[in-house]
Amino acid sequence: GESVGLHLPTLSVQEGDNSIINCAYSNSASDYFIWYKQESGKGPQFIIDIRSNMDKRQGQRVTVLLNKTVKHLSLQIAATQPGDSAVYFCAEKPGSFKTIFGAGTRLFVKA
Amino acid sequence: DAGVIQSPRHEVTEMGQEVTLRCKPISGHNSLFWYRQTMMRGLELLIYFNNNVPIDDSGMPEDRFSAKMPNASFSTLKIQPSEPRDSAVYFCASSSGQDYGYTFGSGTRLTVV
């Protein structure tokens, strides 16, 4: 029979453009948030994090924005490159050791 | 640091056989996590340890699954007996504390036929 799997949201961008990946988190008690990147055949890789006392944090070519009012997190990638093609997961930590991962967004970068 | 090391990278086994997956966390990290990833269910937390002690195993699907962490540098995830629906990629991750992200291993792709 036909297999049913997670249908990941997909974002397709042109090389050189900026990418914005959005995420809604679930737990109001979450105080620490992380973005991970997973390339094909590899484990998720830490990209950037933000704590709940901040609303913006910048890294190299990446920026994370946090809106606690609407429980929304976004990852902005500047000047997207083919090597940025991957699945991106947002993750939240509600003050415990446990991390809750989102379903992921697949980013395609067109050359 | 070599990162989180998992072995084997690939495992193909017959239904009913015992499977043992291995993980070496990053030295100095005191938390270790086992995740399972499938197309159907995404990333699922199976169990995690803090200072070698299992803290939460509520994600372990059945009694066929067990995990141990005999010391700070080694953990195993065992499936006995294995079933085809256990086929997935199993990731181990470690962390240096509650307020830090995880470092994942490369995963073990398990196929049960």
Interface residues (C-beta under 8 A of the other chain):
Chain A: S3 V4 G5 L6 Y32 I34 Y36 K42 G43 P44 Q45 F46 D49 R51 F89 A91 K93 G95 S96 F97 K98 T99 F101 A103 G104
Chain B: V4 S31 F33 T38 M39 M40 R41 G42 L43 L45 Y48 N50 I55 D56 F91 A93 S95 Q98 D99 G101 Y102 T103 F104 G105 S106 G107
